Amino acid sequence: MDVELLTQQEDLARQRVDVASIFAEHHVGLVRLALFMVGDQATAEDVVQEAFERTHAGRARLRDAGKALTYVRSAVLNGCRSVLRRRATVFRRAVPYEPPVWSAESAVLMGEERREVLLALRRLPRRQREALTLRYYFDLADQEIAETMRISASTARSTIARGLAALGRALGEDA
């Protein structure tokens, strides 16, 4: 009887993970994260779609509905890492990646300063780039960054600090 009760409670908790509502609310932001990481719209949308597809398929394994968004963010980051890994193997000797320009207007509007920051950010190690993106683009707290990247909060803080220092050096800013 206790086993049956526990199973029913687990089933109810798992049913509370509403992947569709998470998708509706956070899809655009997650596509932006993926776009920033992989550099093109189509791949970013594919990565996010696959992350939601896997989350939906495995929603029975999610025990805490409150952590579903963190799980999806982690899945998106992992998907971006996989895409970038595949690209690195295929294009080892290719010309370095340049951010796409979607229109002539956007090329004009994108200031030189922003371009320099993006280029410097792209040269940072992957972990620092991800931490800075989650902090300053998505405005996540240290604990949320840590959960998304699956590291401790203190590691997230030190990674952000090291990333900012490296970014400042790359941009030639005084300390």
C-alpha positions, 0 to 999 in steps of 0.5 A: 500500500505504501509503495502504491501511494508513493508511486501515485505521489511521484506520478502527480509530481511528474505530471506537474512538469508542464513542458509546454508552458515552459516552452511558451514562456522561455523558448525565445530567450533560450533560442537567443542563448543558443544563437549567442553560443552557436552563431546562427539562427537555424542551428540555435532553433534546432538545439532548443527544439531538441532540448525541449524534445528530450525534456518532454520525453524524460519529464517522468524523470524530473522530480522537481518541477521548479528545476525544469527550466534549469534542466532545459537551460543546461540541455541547451548549453550542452546541445550548443557544446555538441554543435561547437564540438562537431564544427571544430572537428569538421572545420579545424582549418577553416577561417575563424567564425565571424558573427552573421550579419542579417541585414545591411541595417543591422551591420550599420547599427552594430557599433564598433565597440559592440563588435570588439566586445563580441570578438573578445568574448568569443576568444574567452575559454568556453566556460568563462564565455558561458558564465558571462553570457548567463550573467549579463545577457540573461541576468541570472544570479550566481546560484542559477548560473551554477545550477545551469552549468552544473558547477558550484556557486563559488566556482561560478563567481570566480569564473565570472570574475576571471572572465571579466578580467580577461575581457578587460585585458582583451579590450585594453581597459585599465584595471 
